Amino acid sequence: MGNTDLVSMYIYNVTINIDNSCHDDWKGWMVRIHIPEVLATGLFQECRFTRVMVEEEEGTTYSVQYLFKDMTNYQLYQQMYAPALQAKTQERYDGKFVAFRTLLELIDEQTF
């Protein structure tokens, strides 16, 4: 049976396809620099960095999922931090990636 007392939880999902020519550099930069900078804002509780398991002709696709409990935190992130952090990515990997962002609401979580 699902948890009906689930505390509100949201996921800010960023899906990125990165060109193979800079894949290794980008992946290391994400783990060592970018994700820690996002988490250092104090607005997200955790992050999941995953590879999308599909065969791509060009590039590799990842999903970065930042979990948070309060929409105010997401709005603050978008206003105060997202533009500068996204600009750093754009500057470093210009023309080498495509990203799209999705906001998700966690409805239920079950463990077996």
C-alpha positions, 0 to 999 in steps of 0.5 A, spaced: 500 500 500 502 506 498 504 512 503 498 516 503 502 521 508 507 522 504 510 529 505 510 533 498 516 532 494 518 535 488 523 533 482 527 538 478 529 534 472 534 536 467 535 531 461 542 533 457 545 530 451 552 531 451 556 530 445 561 524 445 567 529 443 567 532 451 563 527 454 568 525 459 570 532 461 563 534 462 561 528 466 567 529 471 565 537 471 558 535 473 560 530 479 566 535 481 563 542 480 556 543 477 552 538 481 556 541 488 555 548 486 547 547 485 547 543 492 551 548 495 545 553 494 541 549 500 535 549 496 535 542 494 535 536 499 539 531 494 541 529 487 541 523 483 545 523 476 543 518 472 545 515 465 539 514 460 539 507 458 538 508 450 542 507 444 544 514 441 547 515 434 550 521 437 552 523 444 550 520 451 543 522 455 543 523 462 538 525 467 540 530 473 534 530 478 534 535 484 529 533 490 526 539 494 520 539 498 518 546 497 516 550 491 519 556 494 525 553 494 525 552 486 522 559 485 528 562 489 533 557 485 530 559 478 531 567 480 537 567 484 542 561 481 539 558 475 541 563 470 549 564 472 549 556 473 546 555 466 551 560 463 557 557 466 555 550 463 553 554 456 560 557 456 564 551 457 560 546 453 557 551 448 554 547 442 556 541 445 549 539 449 542 540 448 538 540 455 531 540 457 528 541 464 522 538 467 518 539 474 515 533 477 511 532 483 512 526 487 505 523 488 507 516 491 513 512 493 513 505 495 518 500 497 518 492 497 
